[in-house]
Amino acid sequence: MADPKENDFLDDPEAAEAETYADEMEEIDESALEMENLIAERDQYKDRFMRALADAENARKRSEKDRREAENYGGSKLARDMLSVYDNMKRALEAATEEQRTISGPLLEGIELTMRELLNVFKKHGIEVIAPEVGDRFDPQHHQAMFEAPVPDTKAGHIIQVAAEGFMLHDRLLRPAQVGVSSNTA
């Protein structure tokens, strides 16, 4: 004879249906939980990928900026050392008297040509001369005050003497112009 337990589902179809439904819901809940876990894992990997991509882009920009700065300012130490050569050549030309110019004309002409070539090389590499004039306003961004003196007929804060020219390397100050500044109070 048939086992009554095996045929119970025929006696109560609603209970059997509820049991089947519960089993299916359990499977759906497990699938939904697994899906949520996979979505969370995907989002985590996506976030990591986006951060890595942003880091790579930032590193590229930083290295490009470093390369440009090295290209523009890498020779600043050599340029700064060459300024004394410029200063000495300028002093030599300024110290020459008319008598010396007639006697040693070709020598002084050679110094002038060398000076022009040095200025051309400076210009080629982005070095510009800061040449303030007497009477210009003192600018602490480009000038270095070597002394202050009360000079009649001048305004306070104006240049009264230029001791040495300054130089800019692109947009950076290589050496400030060395100047004397009026300290008149009137």
HUKASUL-V523382 format. One record per helix or strand of 3 or more residues. SS is the DSSP state (H for helix, E for strand). FROM is the first residue (numbers start at 1). LEN is the number of residues. If there is no record, write none. Layout:
ss: <SS SS>
from: <FROM FROM>
len: <LEN LEN>
This chain:
ss: <H H H H H E E E E E E>
from: <8 13 76 98 105 127 143 158 166 172 177>
len: <4 61 20 6 20 4 7 7 4 4 6>
